[in-house]
Amino acid sequence: MGELVVTEFITLDGVIEDPGGSETFDRGGWAFQFERGEDGDKFKLDETLNAEVMLLGRVTYEGFAAAWPSRTDEVGFADKMNTMPKYVVSSTLQDLSWENTTRIEGDVAEELAKLKEQVAGDILVHGSATLVQSLIEHDLVDELRLMVFPTALGTGKRLFGDSESPKAFRLVESRPVGNDGVVILRYEQATP
């Protein structure tokens, strides 16, 4: 059975919006003001290479689909991003031209429960704030992988939205990477 893994660049105040600066967020680009070092780069490479499937919301999908197909690198990150099966949650998206993309619509929680049954490895979710909040609300997230950057933006889309019930996670790893105070935190969903 697949594990649904949410991976996020996140600020101290919980903002996950536009870490790379390619969207219209006026405070975007915050993640690249900090050096995450070789350990941080290896963490991101390993989680991508070890993933079986990528799951994205529409906005993140559109950004990735515009950027990744033309990229290459020597370590295989771009190849993996481009060739792995991708699922995008959207009721409106029509352009699914990025290689190996399937749209999920309808009852998302039900469809993702089915996907978890079909996949043996990690289902990796990047960005996708609205989708991630829904996944957390429906208790579908098995692991949170957070790369925390030492900045507070004061506004922006946050990882956690309003919830009908408390959500518990158990810390399984914490470690600093780079020289600028970036920290990796890994949490597993805690069973009640």
Residue pairs with C-beta under 8 A, 6 or more apart in sequence:
1 116
1 117
1 119
1 120
2 52
2 53
2 115
2 116
2 117
2 118
2 119
2 120
2 121
2 122
2 123
3 116
3 121
3 122
3 123
3 142
3 143
4 55
4 112
4 116
4 123
4 125
4 135
4 140
4 141
4 142
4 143
5 47
5 51
5 122
5 123
5 124
5 125
5 141
5 142
5 143
5 144
5 145
6 125
6 132
6 135
6 136
6 141
6 143
6 144
6 145
7 44
7 47
7 124
7 125
7 126
7 145
7 146
7 147
8 16
8 126
8 127
8 132
8 144
8 145
8 146
8 147
8 159
9 16
9 19
9 31
9 147
9 149
10 16
10 146
10 147
10 148
10 149
10 159
11 30
11 148
11 149
11 151
11 152
11 153
11 156
12 148
12 149
12 150
12 151
12 152
13 152
13 153
13 154
13 158
14 158
14 159
14 160
15 27
15 30
15 152
15 153
15 155
15 156
15 157
15 158
16 127
16 129
16 132
16 156
16 157
16 158
16 159
17 23
17 25
17 27
17 28
17 129
17 156
17 157
18 24
18 25
18 27
18 28
18 29
18 30
18 156
19 28
19 29
19 30
19 31
19 32
19 149
20 28
20 29
20 31
20 32
21 28
21 29
21 30
21 32
22 28
22 63
22 67
23 59
23 63
25 156
27 153
27 155
27 156
30 149
30 151
30 153
31 147
31 149
33 149
33 151
34 149
34 150
34 151
34 178
34 180
34 181
34 182
35 178
35 179
35 180
35 182
36 147
36 177
36 178
36 180
36 182
37 177
37 178
37 179
37 182
39 175
39 177
39 178
40 147
40 177
40 178
40 182
40 184
43 147
43 177
43 184
44 77
44 147
45 75
45 77
47 122
47 124
47 145
48 77
48 80
48 81
48 124
49 76
49 77
49 80
50 121
50 122
51 80
51 84
51 121
51 122
51 123
51 124
52 84
52 85
52 119
52 120
52 121
52 122
52 123
53 84
53 85
53 86
53 87
53 115
53 119
53 121
53 122
53 123
53 124
54 81
54 84
54 85
54 86
54 87
54 123
54 124
54 125
54 126
55 86
55 87
55 88
55 89
55 112
55 115
55 123
55 124
55 125
55 128
55 131
56 64
56 86
56 87
56 88
56 89
56 125
56 126
56 127
56 128
56 131
57 88
57 89
57 90
57 127
57 128
57 129
57 130
57 131
57 132
58 88
58 89
58 90
58 92
58 93
59 127
59 128
59 130
60 126
60 127
60 128
60 131
61 86
61 88
61 90
61 93
61 98
61 101
61 128
62 93
63 127
64 81
64 98
64 126
65 95
65 97
65 98
65 101
68 78
68 81
68 82
68 98
69 82
69 98
69 99
71 78
71 81
71 82
72 78
72 79
73 79
82 98
82 99
83 99
83 100
84 100
85 100
85 102
86 98
86 99
86 100
86 101
86 102
87 101
87 102
87 103
87 104
87 115
88 96
88 101
88 102
88 103
88 104
89 103
89 104
89 105
89 108
89 128
89 131
90 103
90 104
90 105
91 105
93 103
96 102
96 103
104 111
104 112
104 115
105 111
108 131
108 134
109 134
109 138
109 140
112 123
112 135
112 140
113 140
115 123
116 123
116 140
125 131
125 132
125 135
129 157
129 158
129 159
130 157
132 141
132 159
133 159
133 160
133 161
135 141
136 160
136 163
136 167
137 161
137 163
137 164
139 167
139 189
141 189
142 188
142 189
143 172
143 186
143 187
143 188
143 189
144 169
144 185
144 186
144 187
145 184
145 185
145 186
146 159
146 184
146 185
146 186
146 187
147 177
147 182
147 183
147 184
148 182
148 183
148 184
148 185
149 181
149 182
150 180
150 181
150 182
160 167
167 189
168 189
168 190
168 192
169 187
169 188
169 189
169 190
170 187
170 188
170 189
170 190
171 185
171 186
171 187
172 186
172 187
172 188
173 184
173 185
173 186
174 183
174 184
174 185
174 186
175 183
175 184
176 182
176 183
176 184
177 183
177 184
